[in-house]
Amino acid sequence: LVKVFDEHGGLDKWKSMKSMSYEIEKVEGNEKQTIDLNNRREKVEASNFTSGYDGKEYWVEADTSYTGNPKFYTNLIFYFYAMPFVLADEGINYSKTEPLEYEGKSYPGIKISYGDGVGISPQDEYFLYYDGATHEMAWLGYTVTFFSGEKSEKRSYIRYNDWKNFNGVKLPNSLTWFKVEDGKLIEPRNTRNFVKVKISEDAFDDATFEMTAGAKVVD
């Protein structure tokens, strides 16, 4: 895992960064996400809602077309996007897992689980798969337990195959989710492209993450 971190710029470089922002391309208008890397405060600005986490409260301001769950969505895309570095957070357990096979290539894997009470969904599990020769991250498997609170055997998979260097840190230009049948990867399902990526040693002002005037707190 350390070799994977090193291939992507190294943990020391990552930990020197204080802020990150990017936009996700969408037909209805790009969605901008702004993150404080020290404490994971976040602000999300989309076409039909603005949401955030100010370090204490989750909040959202949305029109009637919004059907999302802002607490579930907070840091969700960031966590996928900031791989593999978020897997160096405290409270994580590491173990080996079976390699992932796709199109005749085998990708070694590392299983990630969490200690009790770590994060909102400590029952989540992640499976990082990397290129055995270069140690570049290639795939992520994951489970979702936010709504049930119980461990799940259903894994989703994201392919990482479009990396770019941003201020010394290797981050993905795109993420591709795959269709899965009987635990096997079938074909690409959808891709999210990331643009206007910025990662910096400078922190955002606290006001960046404050509730907007028309927002409400989410329980």
C-alpha positions as CSV (number, residue, x, y, z in Angstrom):
1,L,0.0,0.0,0.0
2,V,2.9,2.4,0.7
3,K,4.2,1.7,-2.8
4,V,0.8,2.7,-4.1
5,F,0.9,5.9,-2.2
6,D,4.4,6.6,-3.4
7,E,3.3,6.0,-7.0
8,H,0.7,8.7,-6.6
9,G,2.9,11.4,-5.1
10,G,3.5,10.1,-1.6
11,L,1.8,10.5,1.8
12,D,4.0,13.4,2.8
13,K,3.0,15.4,-0.3
14,W,-0.7,14.6,0.3
15,K,-0.6,15.6,4.0
16,S,1.0,18.9,3.0
17,M,-2.2,19.8,1.1
18,K,-4.9,21.8,2.8
19,S,-7.6,22.3,0.2
20,M,-9.2,20.7,-2.9
21,S,-11.8,21.7,-5.4
22,Y,-13.1,20.3,-8.7
23,E,-16.1,20.2,-11.0
24,I,-17.9,17.1,-12.2
25,E,-19.2,17.4,-15.7
26,K,-23.0,17.0,-15.9
27,V,-25.5,17.7,-18.7
28,E,-27.6,19.9,-16.5
29,G,-24.6,22.0,-15.4
30,N,-21.3,21.1,-13.7
31,E,-21.3,20.3,-10.0
32,K,-18.6,22.0,-8.0
33,Q,-17.2,20.4,-4.8
34,T,-14.9,22.2,-2.4
35,I,-13.2,20.3,0.4
36,D,-11.1,21.2,3.5
37,L,-8.6,18.3,3.5
38,N,-7.8,18.7,7.2
39,N,-11.2,18.1,8.6
40,R,-13.3,17.2,5.5
41,R,-15.6,20.2,5.6
42,E,-17.3,20.3,2.3
43,K,-19.5,22.5,0.1
44,V,-21.3,21.1,-3.0
45,E,-22.8,23.5,-5.5
46,A,-25.1,21.8,-8.2
47,S,-27.8,22.9,-10.6
48,N,-30.7,22.2,-8.2
49,F,-29.1,22.2,-4.7
50,T,-26.3,23.5,-2.5
51,S,-25.2,21.4,0.4
52,G,-22.4,21.3,2.9
53,Y,-20.8,20.2,6.1
54,D,-19.4,23.0,8.3
55,G,-17.6,20.7,10.8
56,K,-20.6,20.4,13.0
57,E,-23.8,20.5,10.9
58,Y,-24.9,19.0,7.6
59,W,-27.0,21.4,5.7
60,V,-28.8,21.8,2.3
61,E,-30.6,24.4,0.2
62,A,-32.5,22.8,-2.7
63,D,-35.4,23.2,-5.1
64,T,-38.3,20.8,-5.3
65,S,-36.5,18.6,-7.9
66,Y,-33.9,17.5,-5.3
67,T,-34.4,14.0,-3.9
68,G,-30.9,13.3,-2.5
69,N,-29.6,12.7,1.0
70,P,-27.0,15.4,1.8
71,K,-25.5,13.6,4.7
72,F,-24.9,10.5,2.7
73,Y,-23.6,12.5,-0.2
74,T,-21.1,14.6,1.9
75,N,-17.6,13.5,1.0
76,L,-19.0,10.6,-1.1
77,I,-17.5,11.6,-4.4
78,F,-14.5,13.1,-2.7
79,Y,-13.7,9.8,-1.1
80,F,-13.8,8.0,-4.5
81,Y,-11.8,10.9,-6.2
82,A,-9.1,11.2,-3.5
83,M,-8.1,7.6,-3.7
84,P,-5.8,6.1,-2.7
85,F,-4.8,8.7,-0.1
86,V,-8.0,8.7,1.9
87,L,-7.1,5.1,2.7
88,A,-4.4,6.4,5.0
89,D,-7.0,7.9,7.4
90,E,-6.9,6.9,11.0
91,G,-9.0,4.0,12.2
92,I,-8.4,1.8,9.2
93,N,-7.6,-1.9,9.1
94,Y,-5.7,-3.5,6.2
95,S,-5.6,-7.1,4.9
96,K,-4.9,-9.0,1.7
97,T,-7.8,-9.9,-0.6
98,E,-8.0,-12.0,-3.7
99,P,-6.8,-10.4,-6.9
100,L,-9.3,-8.8,-9.4
101,E,-9.3,-10.4,-12.8
102,Y,-10.3,-8.4,-15.9
103,E,-9.6,-8.9,-19.6
104,G,-6.9,-11.4,-18.9
105,K,-5.0,-9.2,-16.3
106,S,-4.7,-9.9,-12.6
107,Y,-4.7,-6.9,-10.2
108,P,-3.4,-7.5,-6.6
109,G,-5.7,-6.3,-3.9
110,I,-5.8,-4.8,-0.4
111,K,-8.9,-5.0,1.8
112,I,-9.8,-1.9,3.9
113,S,-12.2,-2.0,6.8
114,Y,-12.8,0.4,9.7
115,G,-12.8,0.3,13.5
116,D,-16.0,0.6,15.4
117,G,-17.4,4.2,15.4
118,V,-15.0,5.4,12.6
119,G,-16.9,7.7,10.3
120,I,-20.6,7.6,9.5
121,S,-20.6,4.1,8.0
122,P,-17.9,2.0,9.8
123,Q,-19.4,-1.2,8.3
124,D,-18.3,-0.1,4.8
125,E,-15.5,-2.0,3.1
126,Y,-13.2,-1.0,0.3
127,F,-11.0,-3.1,-1.9
128,L,-8.1,-1.4,-3.6
129,Y,-6.6,-3.1,-6.7
130,Y,-3.4,-2.0,-8.3
131,D,-1.0,-2.7,-11.2
132,G,1.4,-5.2,-9.9
133,A,4.3,-3.8,-12.0
134,T,3.9,0.0,-11.4
135,H,1.8,0.0,-8.2
136,E,-0.6,2.5,-9.9
137,M,-4.1,2.2,-8.5
138,A,-6.4,0.6,-11.1
139,W,-9.7,-0.4,-9.5
140,L,-11.8,0.2,-6.4
141,G,-14.4,-2.2,-5.0
142,Y,-16.7,-1.0,-2.3
143,T,-19.8,-1.8,-0.3
144,V,-22.5,0.7,0.9
145,T,-23.9,0.3,4.4
146,F,-25.1,3.8,5.2
147,F,-28.8,3.0,5.0
148,S,-28.8,-0.5,6.5
149,G,-26.0,-0.1,9.1
150,E,-25.1,-3.7,8.4
151,K,-22.3,-5.3,6.4
152,S,-23.0,-6.0,2.8
153,E,-21.8,-8.6,0.4
154,K,-22.8,-6.5,-2.7
155,R,-19.7,-4.9,-4.2
156,S,-19.6,-2.1,-6.7
157,Y,-16.6,-1.4,-8.8
158,I,-14.9,1.7,-10.2
159,R,-12.1,1.7,-12.8
160,Y,-9.3,4.2,-12.5
161,N,-7.4,4.5,-15.7
162,D,-7.0,8.2,-16.5
163,W,-4.5,9.8,-14.0
164,K,-3.0,13.2,-14.1
165,N,-0.5,15.1,-11.9
166,F,-1.9,18.0,-10.0
167,N,0.6,20.0,-7.8
168,G,2.6,16.8,-7.3
169,V,-0.3,14.6,-6.5
170,K,-1.7,12.0,-9.0
171,L,-5.5,12.2,-9.2
172,P,-8.0,10.8,-11.7
173,N,-9.4,12.7,-14.6
174,S,-12.4,10.3,-14.7
175,L,-14.0,7.5,-12.8
176,T,-15.9,4.7,-14.6
177,W,-18.4,2.5,-12.7
178,F,-18.9,-1.0,-14.1
179,K,-21.8,-3.3,-14.4
180,V,-21.4,-6.4,-12.2
181,E,-23.2,-9.7,-12.5
182,D,-22.6,-12.6,-10.1
183,G,-19.6,-10.8,-8.8
184,K,-17.9,-10.4,-12.2
185,L,-17.2,-7.2,-14.1
186,I,-19.2,-7.1,-17.3
187,E,-18.8,-3.7,-19.0
188,P,-18.6,0.1,-18.2
189,R,-21.9,1.5,-16.9
190,N,-21.2,5.2,-16.6
191,T,-18.3,7.6,-16.4
192,R,-17.8,10.9,-14.4
193,N,-15.3,13.4,-15.8
194,F,-13.5,15.8,-13.4
195,V,-12.4,19.3,-14.6
196,K,-11.0,22.5,-13.0
197,V,-9.1,20.4,-10.5
198,K,-7.2,22.3,-7.8
199,I,-5.3,21.0,-4.8
200,S,-3.3,23.4,-2.7
201,E,-1.2,23.9,0.5
202,D,-3.4,26.9,1.2
203,A,-6.6,26.4,3.3
204,F,-10.0,27.9,2.4
205,D,-11.5,30.6,4.6
206,D,-14.0,29.2,7.2
207,A,-16.8,31.2,5.5
208,T,-16.5,28.9,2.5
209,F,-18.4,26.2,4.4
210,E,-21.0,28.2,6.2
211,M,-24.7,27.5,5.7
212,T,-26.3,29.6,2.9
213,A,-29.1,32.0,3.9
214,G,-31.9,29.7,2.7
215,A,-30.4,26.4,3.9
216,K,-31.7,24.0,6.6
217,V,-29.9,21.7,8.9
218,V,-30.1,18.0,8.1
219,D,-30.6,15.6,11.0
